[in-house]
Amino acid sequence: MRFKGKRALVTGAAGGIGKVISQMLRAEGARVAAADRNCDAVDAEVRISGNLLDPAYADALPRTATKALGGLDIIINNAGVITRGPVTETSDQDWALSIGVNVEAPFRICRAGIPLLAEAGGGAIVNIASCWGVHPGPNHAVYCMTKAAIASLTQCMGRDHAHQGIHINAVCPNEVDTPMLRTGFEKRGFDPATAIAELGRTVPLGRVARPEDIADVVLFLASDAARYMCGSLVEVNGGKPVS
């Protein structure tokens, strides 16, 4: 029960990784405020449905969670979107969505949440970046850029706020078997099960990551076991380089 008595805010809580993070936190004693566009199906103590593209919603999330849970110890910025293609094929809508969800929302949540964690004596923030933000790959220009931004922001914040007892780190996954990945294959005309199996053969470990593979590392960074980590980018990739 690493998180007994802890209060956590998880964004993207209705998605593949976010749902598992929330479940695992609660299984280890935490009380969770789940944030997503629609949280009706999420098991959590508090559900805060809304659109992360709305600045007012993102700005208010940490304080809303704090009031609902009676405090806040952990923030998990998990929500994210993937825009594929080179810059020349990126629409204004793709740009606005990617910047809004992958960069602006976690920025706003951290900006609002860090003072609350500091007032309470410290806490942990875990951002979900990507191996593709650390080692950019082909045909994902805007996605790589946004994940590089959140990785850099994490490193800066980790150092800037360590003296306040706030541990800010990021997990950098490669491909993960989530509904978002499978939907992406469907949109491109591939059978998701076949595509996932073929993708798994490119991973030295022999399979594509499952949500719990990522969630386990998120929970480690949110726990006291990571008490001496600040501004770290932890790659979770099964040994597969970006290509």
Secondary structure, DSSP 8 states (H G I E B T S, - for coil): -TTTT-EEEEETTTSHHHHHHHHHHHHTT-EEEEEES--TT---SEEEE--TTSHHHHHHHHHHHHHHHTS--EEEE-------B-GGG--HHHHHHHHIIIIIHHHHHHHHHHHHHHHTT-EEEEEE--HHHHS--TTBHHHHHHHHHHHHHHHHHHHHSGGGTEEEEEEEE--B-SHHHHHHHHHTT--HHHHHHHHHTTSTTSS-B-HHHHHHHHHHHHSGGGTT--S-EEEE-TT----
